[in-house]
Amino acid sequence: MTADQSQTTITTEFAVDMTCASCEQSVRSALAPVPGIRSLAISIPEKRVVIEAATSVPASHLFTALKSTALPVVIRGQGPAGHNHSAVCVLEATNLGHDPAKPYGVVRLTQLQADRPGAVADVTATGLLPGADYQVSITDSGDLSRGVQGLGDPRVKVAEGKTDTQGRLEVVGQPLGNVWDWVGYGLILRTANVAATQGAPASTTAVYEAGGVIARSAGAFENSKTVCACSGRTLWEEKLGWVPSEERKAG
């Protein structure tokens, strides 16, 4: 850790589904052991947790600490108000619409600092193989006309992790790069433990389970809503798995 990293701070906003003072105390207790936190602001009515911490503290550490409370958690964004670069990508197994029988998920990307490369990625996916290793990567194309297999080869690793016994993946990564450079490109979820075959790169043998195109979204302090106007689901329900309503499917 450099002296600059220990002195410079960055603010991270989380949406945490808190309902009472006991929830707030759980959040405070979970964050207490994390070194480098300078200030903590919690609002139960707004279901918001705002943490100012040294830039040396990975956002993944804060996320993991909050997840230990068993409360639903979503990263809203990071950085000062009005200076965010955030994006989102919905992962689907096909470009023909949502299929609940196939893998799907959501990836939220937020720039850590405007003056240097680096981002945080909040990844949630379901419908995968239980206990398997997966990798999420940005590809060199954003063309979905041929389905997720046509998104091209991986070029930036976003995150990787192992699914639970239900085939659910929930992980935070910190990819190197700028979010604004990734908007419009593809993002794919693929098996990470597929070995290269006869010298071929792993990307040619791995199966793309799901993919999508990255689009800009609101960042920290830019969007306070907790209920989606399209689906009627809360922010945390959307993260657990978006399923189109009957009206939308009929249309």
N, C-alpha and C positions, 0 to 999 in steps of 0.2 A: 504494500500500500504506500502510495506517495503522500507527501505532505499536502499536496493539492487535493487529492482524493479524500483525505480525512477532514479537510476544512470545508470543501464545497458540498452543498446539500442539494437534493432534488426532492420534489414533492410528488407523491404517488396517491392517486385516488382509487379506492375500491368501493364497489357496491356490495354490502354485506346484509343479508336478510335478517336483521335484528328486530326483535319485537318487544324487548323488555330490558330492565336494568341488569338482569342476570346475563343477558347476551353481551351487553357492553362490558361487564366485568370479565367475561370469558375472553373477549377480544383483547382487553388490556393485559390480562394474565398471559395470553399466548404471545403477545409482542414484547413483554417485559424482558425476556432473556436475549432478545435480538440486539446485538451491539450496533451502535452507530445511529440509533433513532434519536433525533433532536426534539421533535414535537409530535403530538398525536391529537387529532381532533375527531370526535365521534358524534354523530347525530343519529339517534334512534329513529325520529320521525322521517328523516330523509334517507335512512338506511345507508349512511355514508361514513366511510373511514378514510381520513386524510392523514398521510404519514409524511413527515419531513425527515429525511435520513441522509447520511453521508453518501456521496455517489459511489463509494466503495461497497455499499450494501446492495447486493443483487436484488432486483425486484422479485426474483424467484424465491428468495429467502423470506421476504415479507408475505408472499402468497402462500408459501408452505406453512408459515406460522399461523396465518388466518384460517387455513383449511383445517388445522388441527382442532379448531373449535367445533367442527362438524356443522358449522353454519354455511349455507350456500354463499360462495364468493365469486365475484367477477371483477377483473381489472378494468377500471374505467379509463385510466390514462395516466400519463406521467408528464411532469413539467409544469411551468407556470401557466396561469390562465391566459388564453389567447395566443399561446406559443406552442401549440400541439400539432403533431403530424401523426394521425392515427388512421388505421385502415382495418377492414374486415373482409373475411372470405368465408362463404358458406361452402362446405365440402359435400358433394353429392357423388354417388357412384355412377350416375349417368347424366347426360345433358338433356334428357327427355322429361325431367320433372322428379319430384320427390318420391322415393320408394322406401317405405319404412322397413322393408325386409332386407335392405342393403345398407352398407356403411354410410354414415353421414355425420357431419359435425360443423363446428364453427371455430375459426381462428381469428383472434383480435391482435392486431399489431400496433405498437405505440413507440414512437421515437423517444429515446432516452434524453438526448440533448440535441438542440438545433445546430450546434457548432461542431459536432463530431459524429462519426458513424456509430451506430449502436441502437438496438431496439429491444423491446420485450414482446414476447409472443405468448398469448394465453390460448392454449389448444384444448378443445374438448371434442371427442368423437365417440361414437358408439356403433354397435353392430359388427365389431371386429372379432378376430379370434382371441379367445381367452388366454392370458399368460404369454402373449407373443410380443416381440419387439417391433416397434414401428418408428418410422422417421417421417417428418414433415419437411418439405423443401419447396423453395420457390423455383419455378422452371424458366426456361428461356423463351417461352411462348405463352400467349393468353388466348389461343385459338381453341374454342370448345366445339367447333363444328364437327369434329371427328370423335367427340367424346373425350373423357379424361386422358385416354392413352395418347391423344394428339397434343397434349400440353407441352411436350418436349422433355428434354433431359433436365434433371435437377441441377441447379447452379448455386444455390445458397441454402445451407442447412438451417432450418428454423428451430426445430426441436426434435427430440427423440425420447421414447420411453416405452414402458411395458404396460400392456393392458391388464385390468384386473380379472377376476374370475367370471365377470359378466361380459367381458369383451369391451369394456369401456376404457378409453384413454383420456387422462386428464394430466396435462403437464405444462410447465412454463419454460420457455427457452429464451435465450438472448442472442439472436442472430446479429452478425456484423454487417452493417450497411445502413442505408437511409430509406425510410418508409416511402418517401415521395418518389423514389426511383423504382419501387416495386409495384405501384398502382398500375393496373392494367395487365400485369403478368399473371401467369398461372401459379397455383399452389397445389401440391399433391401430397397425399398421404399414401405411403407405401410400406411394405414389409422391409424391415431394416436388417434382418438376419439372413438375407438371400446372398449366398456367396457367389463371387464371380465364377463364370463357367468358361473353361478353356481360354483364360486370359481376357475374356470380354468384361467390360465394366459392369458393376452391379446394377446400374440403372437399366441395362438392357435385359436383365433377367428378373428383376423385381416386378411384382404386380402392383399397378396403381389401384389402390382400393377405392379412393375417392379423390375428387379434385374440384377446383373452382377458380374464379378470377378475382383478384384482389381489387377492392374498391375503397375509396376514401370514406372515413366515418368520423363522427365526433370524438374528441379526445377529452382529457380531464377538464372538468368544470364547463364543458361545452354542451352537455345534454343531461338534464337532471331527471328525465322520465324513467320510471321503473316498470311501466306497462306498455307493451307494444300495441300500437293502434291497429296494426294489420291482423294480428292473431289473437289479441286479448290476453296473451300470456305475460307473466312477469318476466323481468330480465333474467332471473335465475331459472325459470322454467324454459325460457328460450335456450339457455345454455345447456340444459339437460337433454334437449332434443326437440327441434321444431318439427311439428307435424301439421301440414296444411289443414285448414278447416274444411268441412264438407262443402261450404259455399264456394271457397276458392277452388277446390278440386272440381266442382261441377262447372265452374266458369272456364 
